[in-house]
């Protein structure tokens, strides 16, 4: 069944589009902080669009793994289909996510620290005070946590255990699932091997009371971007944001992008579950 779902496309749907990269003002200052909370997000970082072709992985999904490229496509049908009740998501969907990650990675423990449901329009950031109620796709290249930001998150979530947990391998992996088949504003991920650390710039992102740190990205034409055309609710994309193991792919840039073939479709609906992943 997994092979049937993952390989249903016989023709590639590669997309020539633009991706928004951090526009360094060259003033010697760190990137403008992002603030999330009290019903809104404030994101005033300058970005500039650059031309890229996003390659469709359909039929070749098995070539891309968390350790080799920083992302991986999997087949897993969920018992949840609506994703409108946060308590139900936590009670019923979180355990499915934990099982999936343990099965895929061999991890001994999963700690889910939050989730984001997106149903809003493409340019939702500009909707004002209640823009989080209309959360939509993020059309700026980024990684959710920097290397230091990953440890900040671990210490915030599990302060009493952190000193021991950082001594062993740990990761942050996002589980990204369509709620309906993805047509408009699909998500792209970059091959970690094509993104050197020098292209990444640490940037503050404060969410409620948590003082986090993420990566923004300097444009590099050598970055190789991928997506899966018309990803279905029975499929998930695993996005590695951090890995303490320096011998494998450590992080995958990601961003939504606009596909002109579907620009008039309804807003994309998706859920992203964010997980700390631990190994004995």
N, C-alpha and C positions, 0 to 999 in steps of 0.2 A: 504493500500500500504506500509506504513512504516513497519508494522509487517512482511509483506511478504519479504521485502528487508532485514530487520535486522535478520531474522531467516531462511535464505535460506540454511544454512549448517546443515546437519543432523549429521555429525561426527566431532568431535573435531580434530583440527590439532595443538596439543601442540608441542612445539619446544624446544629440548635440544640444548643450544647454549652457547655463552659466551657474557657477558656484560663487558664493560670497565669502571672501577672505578678509581677515583683519587688515584694515588700511592703517598702517603704522604712521602716525603723524610726525614721527622723528623728532619729538620734543624731549626725549630722554625720560619721559614719565611712563609708568606702567599703564597697561590698558585700563580704560574706564571701568570701574566696578559695576556689576549687575546687582540689583536689589529685587528680591522676590518676597512678597508677603503683604498682609492686609488687603488681599483681594486683587493685587496688581503686580506686574513686573515692570521694572524700569531698566531699559537696555539702550544706552546711548553710545555704545561703541561704534566707531566708524568702520564700515566694511565697504569693499569694492568688488563688483562682479568680474569674474574671469571666465573665459571660454574653456570648457572641457567636454569630452565625450564620456558618458557613463555607459560602461559595458554591461550588457545583460548576461547574467550567469546561468540563465535557464538551460537545463540539460547538463550543466557542468558544476552543479552545486557542490558535489563531493570533493572538488579540488580545493575548496576553501575551508579552512579550519581555524579554530581559535588560536592554536599555537603556531600555525604556519602563516596566517594572514591577519589574525586579530578579529575575525568574524566567522560566523558559521550559520548556515541555514538548516533547520530541522523541521520534521513533521511531527506535530503533536496537536490532536484535537482536544479542545477544552470543553468541559461541561458548562462553562459560563459562556454566554453569547451576547449579553446586553452591556455589561460593564457599566451600570449606572448606580449601583449601590456599593459604596466603599467598604462597608462592613462585610457584605457578601463577597466582594473581591478578596478581602483579607482572609476570610474564613474558608473560602472554597477554591479560589484561584491561586493564592499563594502556595498552598501545598503542592499543587500541580507544577508550579514553577520550581519549587525546591526539588521535586523528584526529577524533573527534566535535567536540571543542572547537575545533580548527582550522577544521573545516568550518563550524561555526555562527558563530564569532566573527571569523574571518579572522586570528586570532593567528598570530604567527611562531614562537612557542616555548611549550611547556607543560612545567612542572616539577611532577610529582606528589609530594607530600610525605608523605601517609599515606592509609590507608583504614580504615573501621570497618565491621564486619559486625555486624548486630543480629539476634538470634534469641530474646532473653530476654523475660521477662514485663514487664508495664506498670510495676510498681513495683520494678524491679530494683536501684535504688540501695540498698535496705535489706537486701540479701542478705548483707552482711558482707564478710569478707576477700577472697573470690574473686568479688566481684560483676562484675568485668570479664569473667569467663568466661561470664557470663550477661547480657551487655550487651543492653539492650532500648531501647525508644523513649524519647526525651527529651521529657517533657511539661511543659516550661517554655519560655516565649517567650525567644528569644535570637538573637544573631548571633555566629557563631564568632569573628570578629575585630573589634575596634574599628578606627578609622582608624590609630591608633598601633600597635595590635596587628598589623595587616597588614604594616606596615613591619618590626616586630620579627620576624615570621615570615620575610619576605624576607631579612633580614640574617642570620637563623639558618641558613636553608637555603643561601644563596649568598653567603657573606661576602666572597669575593674580587671579586665582580661587583656587589655591592649599590649602591655609590656611583654607578655608571653606570646601572644598571637603574631606580633611582628617578627618574631624569631623564625617563623616557619613561612612557607609559601602561602600567599593570599592574593586574591584577585577582586576586582569589581567588574561584574558582567551585567549588562542590561538585557532583558528579555523583551523583545519588541514584537508585538503581534497586531495584525490587522483586526479590526472589529467587523469591517466589511472589506470586500476585495479592494485592493489599492489601485486606483486609477490616477487620481489627481495627487500631486505633491508626494511622490514616492520618496523613500529614504535611500540614500547612497552611503556606502562605506568605502574607505580607502585602504588599500593594501598597506599594512604597516611597514613592509619592507621598502616601500617607495617614499616613506616619510621620515627623514632624519630628525633627530631631536632638535637640531638647530632651527628647524622650521616652527617649533612650538614655543609659545610665550605664555608664562604663567599669568593668570588674571583672577582677581577676586570676584567671587559670586556669593553673596550673602542671601541665604534662604531662611526666612523667619529669623531665628537667633543663631543659625549655624554659619560660621565664617569660613566658607569653603573656598577652594581654589581649583580652577579648571585650566585647560589649554585653549588659547586662541591660536590662530594659524597664519603664518606668512605664506603667501602664494608661491607655489613651485610647480612649473609645468611638468615636472617628473612625477607628480602624484598620480597614481592610477586608481580610478574610481569604478565601483561596481554596484549593481542593484539587481533585484529579481523582478521582472515584469509581472504585473498583476498578481502580486503576492496575496494569498488567500488566508482566511481566518484559521485554516487548518495548519498553517505554517508559521514558524517563528524565525526571527533573525536574532542571533546572539551577538552582541557587540561587546568586545572587551574594552573596558576603559582603563584598566590597570592590571599589571601582573608584577609581582615582586621578583619573579624569575627573569633574570636578564638574558637568558639563553634562547628565549622564544619571542614571538611577536608580543609586544607589551601593551599596545593601545591602537585603536582604530578610529581615525577621524570619521565623523559622520555629519550628514546634513540632509535635510529635505531639498528637493529641487523641482523645478517646474518643467513638465513635459507638455509641450504645446499641443500634442495630440489629444490631451485630456483637460485642457485648461477650463473648459465649460462644465466639467462634471461637478457633482456636489463635493463639499469639503471632505477631506480624508478623515477617517475615524480609526484610531489606533490606541493601544495601551502599551506602556513601557514600565516594566517592573525592574527595580534596581537592587542588586544583590551583592553583598560581601560573600566571598567564597573562600573556604578554608580547607586545608589539607593537614592530615596527621603527619 
